């Protein structure tokens, strides 16, 4: 019942009768193929103006709309709900008349499809220029398209007992939200909606039977397929094209209220206010997310994203705790590290003269100048690193397997068990239908469908692939440029720091190597962000050029292009530092040069791991900080700028549709960027986690903020997105699986080739001669001797004031007085063999544990399987009983008709007999 005490269908009958008196009639419903079919839906051909609709109410009451608050989600009659809003201006601009014709035809076709329209004149808008067309879908339209879209509707309240309470439930009470927030509606048994069986469903009120998110999803389906123009025999249709060519400024569903106030209308749910107060505020960071309410308000696709993000953050807590413990172990044992002790010891590190780190201009230097960096390197390069690398290999498997179980539970709770994403995406993209002029018969549906010829498809794919390869080559070129920068500026930093007395207090901490690494990392981060900005637009353009057939296919193609690019863009510099820097430097008598000009970099005597940690920290932290600024601050500034003129307007002038019009658009790719951001972060904490155990902790803190920032901007700064269904995170699941497998390999190589763990273990077990202190002498063993007279002219230092005859360098080679001078020693081959053996053993052990854990954990909990079977059985039973009841009713009516006929015949016979007598 509506608030006037009458059913919605009574209102529709009176409206259609009133329109019929004016000579207006309906012409049918716009179906999936975009054609018009005969129907009895109410509609009109001219539209209902804002003034006329004032009088078209169920009891013909006159409502003064100027006294009525415009902060409402209903038409001016206060009865029909606004399901969608279209906005436009009619200023004298280019093609203004053509756009007006398109709008007229488009709106006429919408009305013929059964939708109700109400236009707000531009004089009533805040800027005096914008028209707002409010769209309402009546019951007949909703029920028709609910069947077309296979939307499930409740048939009976779920009577399956809930899961047994957790005995430790009281521990989570501080993190719980009120029950009415967590469960905004009862749980029902559902079945696909059918117009012919409406009495089967729990329809208490037709105006509220379909949720607002379902209503706007249905209306958007109609808008995206409604024709507006025929040009050269080709039919053009869809609101997306009208938005692109400027015919309309915006098309969006309305939020149900202001986020800081509840709606004054009792018929309005005020779910936006509830989401803001219980979910989108940062002070609620420790509370669980109201996933059911998110799903109800925004749709399953956004709900599944926040469910995944919340679960990912919960699992990060365990990785962060273990990583922090490993970091504490490195901190506690830092003073016990024999390598850094020998480097810092004046009698050892102070006596070891190292070869210059650049050609000609660099000087000889003492090993103890790297004392502090070697101490900090031990924070991340210790025995705990190996344990943490193995732990993360198992953690990522547990995360992915437990997410599958959580996803299966959500599929059951959100009624997505029988949902196939392919079914939802069966409808062709409007762009595909428009651009593909050739048609062929579908072997499944036996209907003619547009298709793209194989030659055209191959040409488009080749061009797309070449474009992606070009941009990846551009990334590699930029990385090489950063490497050249590192090689070119190192000498400058070395000469500045050696000759500048003002830098002497920090010279122990800020070495030329560290200064070069930090500045190069910052430069690399800036280049990464610039390339990302440019490539995003290129990726969308080439994906549009490929003309994907369905929305799912479009998203998958764009996802793979963007992820491949960003994978190379973000991780290439980390791969360089981890696996290439210092590995091909040569030795003082035979250095290797990049482009025969710049000498390749060498690692610090304490190893390259600290530089990888620096690179990872700057890129990861910088991306997260920039991402949060971009997500929160930029939309807020744009909205503040757009609303600056309306801030002083009273509520009855600044309407609900204008308030939402001034917000930012979330867009079809809004979730895509959110997923991409989190998957790139997932790569940082898995692919290179052996170099930085604190990475999961940084990710955890970022994600706690990310959840609230995403919820805040979605609730307060963006227009309400069109609801969409999804039963999983889609192709991102396969990307995460691939990164999980790759992470085992990368971490095994980092432990072997980037850290100093394997060389130390080889020395400990094979070369140590000091039983009381087995690691004593390791630094001397890891440094080879070079005779300075063997320098080539291109690399010989200009000055040697102390007259050094030999210098040391990091490698395992024979000394100059050996018969195999400067060739790799046997210790080098022992270490190399140990590294390869470690990689093979670690990979096999971790993979074995991963696959065993994945096999042990079923994707769907047994309890959920049982409940799914039980619900299917009960639903089928209800449907069977309903069909049986209808059959009996039909048979009963037939029998009653036969009995009546017999009684009439008998009565007539009695009359005739009495007349004869």
Secondary structure, DSSP 8 states (H G I E B T S, - for coil): --TTSS-HHHHHHHHHHHHHHTT-----EE-TTS-EE-------SS-EETTGGGT-STT-----TTTS-S--SB-TTSSSB--EEEEEE--S-TTHHHHHHHHHHHHHHHHHTTEEEEEE-GGGSSSS-EEEEEEEE-HHHHHHHHHHTT-EEEEEE--S------TTGGGGGGG---HHHH-SS--EEEEE--GGGGGGS--S-HHHHS-HHHHHHHHHHHHTT-EEEEETTEEEE-HHHHHHTTS-SEEEB--SS-TTS--SSTTS--HHHHHIIIIISGGGTTS---HHHHHHHH-HHHHHHHHHHHHHHHHHHHHHHHHHHHHHHHHHTGGG-HHHHHHH-TTTTTT-EE--SSSSS---EEGGGGHHHHHHHTTTSSHHHHHHHHHHHHHHHHHHHHHHHHHHHHHHHTT-TT--HHHHTTS--HHHHHH---EEE-TTT-SEEE---HHHHHHHHHHHHHHHHHHHHHHHHHHHHHHHHHHHHHHHHHHHHHH-GGGGGGTTTS-HHHHHHHHHHHHHHHHHHHHHHHHHHHHHHHHHHHT-SSHHHHHHHHHHHHHHHHHHHHHHHHHHHHHTTTTS-EETTEE-EETTTEE-----TT-SHHHHHHHHHHHHHHHHHHHHIIIIIHHHHHHHHHHTTTTTS-TTTS-HHHHHHTSB---TTHHHHHHHHHHHHHHHHHHSGGG-TTHHHHHHHHHHHHHHHHHHIIIIIB-B------SS-TTHHHHHHHHHHHHHHHHHHIIIIISSHHHHHHIIIII---SSSTTTTHHHHHEEEEEGGG--TTT--S--TT--SEEEEES-B--TTSTTTTSB-HHHHHHHHHHHHHHHHHHHHHHHHHHHHHHHS-SS-HHHHHHHHHHHHHHHHHHHHHHHHHHHHHHHHHHHHHHHHHHHHHHHHHHHHHHH-
